[in-house]
Amino acid sequence: MKLENTEKPLLFSETALPDVFFVDFLSQIPGDYVKIYLYIIFLAKYNKDIKVNDLSKKLSLPLKTINDGFEFLEKNNLITKRENGYIIKDLQELTLHKLYSPNLKMSPEKIEETSKNKSRSKVIEYINNQYFQGIMGPSWYNDIDLWFKLYNFDEQVMIALFDYCFNRSALHKNYVQKVAEAWGISQIHTWNDLDIYYQKQEKIAKIKKDIAKKLGRHSSLTQYEEAYIEKWVFDYGYDMSIIEIALKRTTLKSSPTFEYLNNIISDWHERKLHTPNEVEAFLEQRKKQKREEKDLHAKVNKTSFEQRSYENLNFLYANMSNNYGGSNG
């Protein structure tokens, strides 16, 4: 393949990266892909032809990693595929285009001038200083402004969003966007909303841990198992006191599954059982009913047996009488 950089006179040719790469792109690119990106920038300066196999050997990376890296870089608009190779995009031009695209016309300076709420500008300044050491990339300004508008976050929630991601060492746009979207779906707008959300998350985390412990699970629960638990807690409104009743019933099974548990708990929900007492009363009633059915079945079997015995005796008596009468004749 042939690598080409954006056309520049030889006088301006250099193996360099704009600062926007470090503030807007670096945190979003996996380490091995950064190696690939930096090396192809170096090669592109000389318009070198390079093969994927050669890159693999030169960078000591598996062939699959090289191919995945090019796919990632292309998907994130850092390179463009051509018939005979790739062209490396100009990061400054990309950032400028994003800043002045039709939907995002706010520049960092404009945000300060036109923001309806001046406190938002202070929040953005705080985020810049607290989490980016005062060198936050230009595109972050537009993203923050957009999240304010899309999700109707108040200032405290916006700060909490960055604090949450920063404490998880995941302060890159894709992750921040996913968290912001999740909070938006959960209708988090104010600090009080966020506090309630945290309480719910803390509650569900404890319940998941308790369930795993009671089931003797040393490995983490799967995504699907956690989805069952979230349904029981959030959709059905059940807490551990009810779920534990279902867990105790797993002793009847040699290898209980979450699907088995879900069938039990969903049945209670469909029967509109809301408290442990209601569940226990239902189980006791069903136990009594099964006992009565068993007793009735036993009585029916006994009656049937006695009837058959009586009929057999009559049959035997009749045969004996016939035989006796036949002998006299």
C-alpha positions as CSV (number, residue, x, y, z in Angstrom):
1,M,0.0,0.0,0.0
2,K,1.1,3.6,-0.5
3,L,1.0,6.1,2.3
4,E,0.4,9.8,1.6
5,N,0.2,12.8,3.8
6,T,-1.8,15.9,3.0
7,E,0.1,17.7,0.3
8,K,2.6,20.3,1.7
9,P,5.6,21.9,0.1
10,L,8.9,20.2,1.0
11,L,9.9,23.3,3.0
12,F,7.1,22.6,5.5
13,S,7.4,18.9,5.6
14,E,8.0,17.6,9.1
15,T,7.4,14.6,11.3
16,A,5.4,16.3,13.9
17,L,2.0,16.2,15.6
18,P,-0.2,19.1,16.4
19,D,-1.1,19.7,20.1
20,V,-4.7,18.8,19.3
21,F,-3.6,15.2,18.9
22,F,-2.6,15.1,22.6
23,V,-5.7,16.8,24.0
24,D,-8.4,15.4,21.7
25,F,-7.2,12.1,20.2
26,L,-4.5,10.4,22.2
27,S,-6.7,9.1,25.1
28,Q,-9.1,7.5,22.6
29,I,-6.5,5.5,20.7
30,P,-5.4,2.1,22.1
31,G,-1.6,1.9,22.7
32,D,-0.7,-0.5,19.8
33,Y,-2.7,1.7,17.4
34,V,-0.8,4.8,18.5
35,K,2.4,3.0,17.5
36,I,0.9,2.2,14.1
37,Y,-0.4,5.8,13.7
38,L,2.9,7.5,14.6
39,Y,5.0,5.2,12.4
40,I,2.8,5.6,9.3
41,I,3.0,9.4,9.8
42,F,6.8,9.1,9.8
43,L,6.7,6.9,6.6
44,A,4.1,9.2,4.9
45,K,6.5,12.1,5.0
46,Y,8.7,10.2,2.5
47,N,5.7,8.8,0.5
48,K,7.0,5.3,1.3
49,D,5.2,2.2,0.1
50,I,4.8,-0.2,2.9
51,K,3.2,-3.7,3.3
52,V,1.2,-4.8,6.2
53,N,3.5,-7.7,6.8
54,D,6.5,-5.3,6.9
55,L,4.7,-3.1,9.5
56,S,4.0,-6.2,11.6
57,K,7.7,-7.1,11.7
58,K,8.9,-3.5,12.1
59,L,6.6,-2.8,15.0
60,S,6.7,-6.3,16.5
61,L,2.9,-6.5,16.4
62,P,0.7,-9.4,15.2
63,L,-0.7,-9.1,11.7
64,K,-4.2,-9.0,13.1
65,T,-3.3,-6.0,15.4
66,I,-2.0,-4.1,12.3
67,N,-5.2,-4.8,10.4
68,D,-7.4,-3.9,13.4
69,G,-5.4,-0.8,13.9
70,F,-5.9,0.5,10.4
71,E,-9.6,-0.3,10.7
72,F,-9.8,1.7,13.9
73,L,-7.9,4.6,12.5
74,E,-10.1,4.7,9.4
75,K,-13.3,4.4,11.5
76,N,-12.2,7.3,13.7
77,N,-11.5,9.4,10.6
78,L,-7.8,9.6,11.2
79,I,-6.9,8.1,7.9
80,T,-8.9,7.6,4.7
81,K,-8.6,4.5,2.5
82,R,-7.7,4.9,-1.1
83,E,-7.4,2.4,-3.9
84,N,-3.7,2.1,-3.5
85,G,-3.3,2.8,0.2
86,Y,-4.3,5.4,2.8
87,I,-4.1,9.2,3.2
88,I,-3.5,10.6,6.6
89,K,-6.0,13.3,7.7
90,D,-5.0,16.7,9.0
91,L,-6.0,16.7,12.7
92,Q,-6.2,20.5,12.9
93,E,-8.5,20.6,9.9
94,L,-10.7,17.8,11.5
95,T,-11.0,19.7,14.7
96,L,-11.7,23.0,13.0
97,H,-14.4,21.3,10.9
98,K,-16.0,19.9,14.1
99,L,-15.9,23.2,15.8
100,Y,-17.7,25.0,13.0
101,S,-20.0,22.2,11.7
102,P,-23.7,23.3,11.3
103,N,-24.8,21.7,14.5
104,L,-22.0,22.8,16.7
105,K,-21.1,26.4,16.0
106,M,-19.9,27.3,19.4
107,S,-16.2,28.0,19.8
108,P,-14.6,28.1,23.3
109,E,-14.7,31.9,23.2
110,K,-18.3,32.0,21.9
111,I,-19.4,29.8,24.8
112,E,-18.1,32.4,27.2
113,E,-19.9,35.2,25.4
114,T,-23.2,33.6,24.5
115,S,-24.0,31.2,27.3
116,K,-27.4,31.9,28.7
117,N,-26.1,30.8,32.1
118,K,-22.8,32.3,33.1
119,S,-22.4,29.6,35.7
120,R,-22.0,27.1,32.9
121,S,-18.9,29.0,31.7
122,K,-17.5,28.7,35.2
123,V,-18.2,25.0,35.2
124,I,-16.4,24.5,31.9
125,E,-13.5,26.5,33.3
126,Y,-13.5,24.4,36.4
127,I,-13.5,21.2,34.4
128,N,-10.6,22.5,32.2
129,N,-8.5,23.3,35.2
130,Q,-9.4,20.4,37.4
131,Y,-9.3,17.5,34.9
132,F,-7.2,18.8,32.0
133,Q,-4.6,20.9,33.8
134,G,-5.9,24.0,31.9
135,I,-5.2,22.6,28.4
136,M,-8.5,21.0,27.5
137,G,-8.9,20.4,23.7
138,P,-11.1,22.8,21.8
139,S,-13.7,20.1,20.8
140,W,-14.4,19.4,24.5
141,Y,-16.1,22.8,24.8
142,N,-18.6,21.9,22.1
143,D,-19.2,18.5,23.6
144,I,-19.9,19.8,27.1
145,D,-22.2,22.5,25.7
146,L,-24.0,19.8,23.7
147,W,-24.4,17.5,26.7
148,F,-25.9,20.4,28.7
149,K,-28.5,20.8,25.9
150,L,-29.2,17.2,25.1
151,Y,-29.5,15.8,28.6
152,N,-30.5,19.0,30.5
153,F,-27.8,18.4,33.1
154,D,-27.4,21.1,35.8
155,E,-23.9,22.3,36.6
156,Q,-23.3,20.0,39.5
157,V,-24.2,16.9,37.4
158,M,-21.8,18.0,34.7
159,I,-19.0,18.3,37.2
160,A,-20.0,14.9,38.7
161,L,-19.9,13.4,35.2
162,F,-16.3,14.4,34.6
163,D,-15.3,13.4,38.2
164,Y,-16.9,10.0,37.7
165,C,-14.9,9.3,34.5
166,F,-11.7,10.9,35.8
167,N,-11.7,8.6,38.9
168,R,-12.0,5.6,36.6
169,S,-9.1,6.7,34.5
170,A,-11.5,6.9,31.5
171,L,-11.5,10.6,30.7
172,H,-11.9,10.1,26.9
173,K,-14.9,11.2,24.9
174,N,-16.3,7.9,24.0
175,Y,-16.6,6.8,27.6
176,V,-17.8,10.2,28.8
177,Q,-20.4,10.2,26.1
178,K,-21.6,6.7,27.1
179,V,-21.9,7.7,30.8
180,A,-23.7,11.0,29.9
181,E,-26.1,9.0,27.7
182,A,-26.8,6.5,30.4
183,W,-27.5,9.3,32.9
184,G,-29.7,11.0,30.4
185,I,-31.7,7.7,29.9
186,S,-32.0,7.5,33.7
187,Q,-33.6,11.0,33.7
188,I,-30.7,12.5,35.8
189,H,-30.9,16.3,35.6
190,T,-30.2,17.5,39.1
191,W,-27.9,16.6,41.9
192,N,-30.8,15.1,43.7
193,D,-31.6,12.9,40.7
194,L,-28.0,11.8,40.7
195,D,-28.0,11.1,44.4
196,I,-31.0,8.9,44.1
197,Y,-29.4,7.1,41.1
198,Y,-26.2,6.5,43.1
199,Q,-28.4,5.0,46.0
200,K,-30.1,2.7,43.5
201,Q,-26.8,1.6,42.0
202,E,-25.3,1.0,45.5
203,K,-28.4,-1.0,46.4
204,I,-28.3,-3.2,43.3
205,A,-24.5,-3.7,43.6
206,K,-25.0,-5.0,47.2
207,I,-27.9,-7.3,46.1
208,K,-25.8,-8.7,43.3
209,K,-22.9,-9.4,45.7
210,D,-25.3,-11.0,48.2
211,I,-26.9,-13.3,45.6
212,A,-23.5,-14.4,44.2
213,K,-22.3,-15.2,47.7
214,K,-25.4,-17.2,48.6
215,L,-25.1,-19.1,45.4
216,G,-21.4,-19.8,46.1
217,R,-20.4,-18.0,42.9
218,H,-16.7,-17.0,43.2
219,S,-16.6,-15.6,39.6
220,S,-18.4,-12.4,38.5
221,L,-22.0,-12.6,37.5
222,T,-22.5,-12.5,33.7
223,Q,-24.2,-9.6,32.0
224,Y,-27.3,-11.6,31.5
225,E,-27.5,-12.7,35.1
226,E,-27.1,-9.1,36.3
227,A,-29.9,-8.2,33.9
228,Y,-32.2,-10.7,35.7
229,I,-31.4,-9.2,39.0
230,E,-32.0,-5.6,37.8
231,K,-35.4,-6.7,36.5
232,W,-36.3,-8.2,39.9
233,V,-35.2,-5.0,41.8
234,F,-36.1,-2.2,39.4
235,D,-39.1,-3.6,37.4
236,Y,-40.7,-5.8,40.1
237,G,-39.7,-3.7,43.1
238,Y,-38.4,-6.7,45.0
239,D,-35.6,-6.4,47.6
240,M,-33.3,-9.1,49.0
241,S,-35.9,-10.3,51.5
242,I,-38.1,-11.6,48.7
243,I,-35.3,-12.7,46.4
244,E,-33.7,-14.7,49.3
245,I,-36.9,-16.8,49.6
246,A,-36.4,-17.8,46.0
247,L,-32.8,-18.5,46.6
248,K,-33.7,-20.9,49.4
249,R,-35.8,-22.9,47.0
250,T,-32.8,-23.6,44.8
251,T,-31.7,-26.2,47.4
252,L,-34.4,-28.4,45.7
253,K,-32.4,-28.3,42.5
254,S,-29.0,-29.9,41.9
255,S,-27.8,-27.1,39.6
256,P,-30.1,-24.1,39.7
257,T,-29.9,-21.5,37.0
258,F,-30.9,-17.8,36.9
259,E,-33.6,-18.8,34.5
260,Y,-35.0,-21.1,37.2
261,L,-34.9,-18.3,39.7
262,N,-36.4,-15.9,37.3
263,N,-39.3,-18.2,36.6
264,I,-40.1,-18.4,40.3
265,I,-39.8,-14.7,41.0
266,S,-41.7,-13.7,37.8
267,D,-44.5,-16.0,38.9
268,W,-44.7,-14.2,42.2
269,H,-44.8,-10.8,40.4
270,E,-47.6,-12.0,38.1
271,R,-49.6,-13.1,41.1
272,K,-49.1,-9.5,42.5
273,L,-47.2,-10.7,45.6
274,H,-45.4,-7.6,46.9
275,T,-44.1,-8.5,50.4
276,P,-42.3,-11.5,52.0
277,N,-45.4,-12.2,54.1
278,E,-47.5,-12.4,50.9
279,V,-45.0,-14.7,49.3
280,E,-44.7,-17.0,52.4
281,A,-48.5,-17.1,52.7
282,F,-48.8,-18.1,49.0
283,L,-46.1,-20.8,49.4
284,E,-47.8,-22.2,52.5
285,Q,-51.2,-22.2,50.8
286,R,-49.7,-24.0,47.8
287,K,-48.0,-26.5,50.1
288,K,-51.2,-27.1,51.9
289,Q,-53.0,-27.5,48.6
290,K,-50.4,-30.1,47.4
291,R,-50.8,-31.9,50.7
292,E,-54.5,-32.1,50.3
293,E,-54.2,-33.2,46.7
294,K,-51.8,-35.9,47.8
295,D,-54.2,-37.1,50.6
296,L,-57.1,-37.1,48.1
297,H,-55.0,-39.0,45.6
298,A,-54.1,-41.5,48.3
299,K,-57.8,-41.9,49.3
300,V,-58.8,-42.4,45.7
301,N,-56.1,-45.0,45.2
302,K,-57.2,-46.8,48.5
303,T,-60.9,-46.8,47.5
304,S,-60.0,-48.0,44.0
305,F,-57.8,-50.8,45.6
306,E,-60.6,-51.8,48.0
307,Q,-63.1,-51.8,45.2
308,R,-60.9,-54.0,43.0
309,S,-60.3,-56.3,46.0
310,Y,-64.0,-56.6,46.6
311,E,-64.7,-57.3,42.9
312,N,-61.9,-59.8,42.9
313,L,-63.4,-61.6,45.9
314,N,-66.8,-61.6,44.3
315,F,-65.3,-63.0,41.2
316,L,-63.4,-65.6,43.2
317,Y,-66.5,-66.6,45.2
318,A,-68.5,-66.9,42.0
319,N,-65.9,-69.2,40.4
320,M,-65.8,-71.3,43.6
321,S,-69.5,-71.6,43.6
322,N,-69.6,-72.6,39.9
323,N,-66.9,-75.1,40.5
324,Y,-68.6,-76.5,43.6
325,G,-71.9,-76.7,41.8
326,G,-70.3,-78.3,38.8
327,S,-68.8,-81.0,41.0
328,N,-72.2,-81.9,42.5
329,G,-73.8,-82.2,39.1
